[in-house]
Amino acid sequence: MNYSIITHSILNPETGEVETKDFREVKTNKGAKGGWKMVYAAYDEAVKNIISSKKDYEILVYIRDKFTWKRVENVLSKKDISSNFNVSERKVTDIINRMVKESLLFRIERGIYRLNPFMFLPYKADAKALQKEWRELEKKNHTT
């Protein structure tokens, strides 16, 4: 284990005097689960508009994390998600609809969605390719 000793002056709450105290700084390396993800500024604003409770946030993160660099389109089963979080299917439907309204998700077809690569990129994702595909989906959607 790699560590060093750091000395700080701190206030003793009992005596009110400044004392010198040694602390041991331990350095550890931990990898991020699933690697690094890239979040764009628009993502934070969208999340604020989507969630209204801690449960909403947990469901949003669960849905978001289903998308990986290998799985850019996913089937979102409202029944499975509602069962996992012990909420109604209506609540899951509302959250997915808000995610679509805020452009965090794009509905490909019934039950199949794509995550907006201009807001959030999973680990190892090819930003340019995903963003090009997203723009093509938007164009196709506006012309139909």
Secondary structure, DSSP 8 states (H G I E B T S, - for coil): -EEEEEEEEEE-TTT--EEEEEEEEEE-----TT---EE-HHHHHHHHHH-SSHHHHHHHHHHHHT--SS-SEEE--HHHHHHHHT--HHHHHHHHHHHHHTTSEEEEETTEEEE-TTTEE-TT--HHHHHHHHHHHHHHHHH-
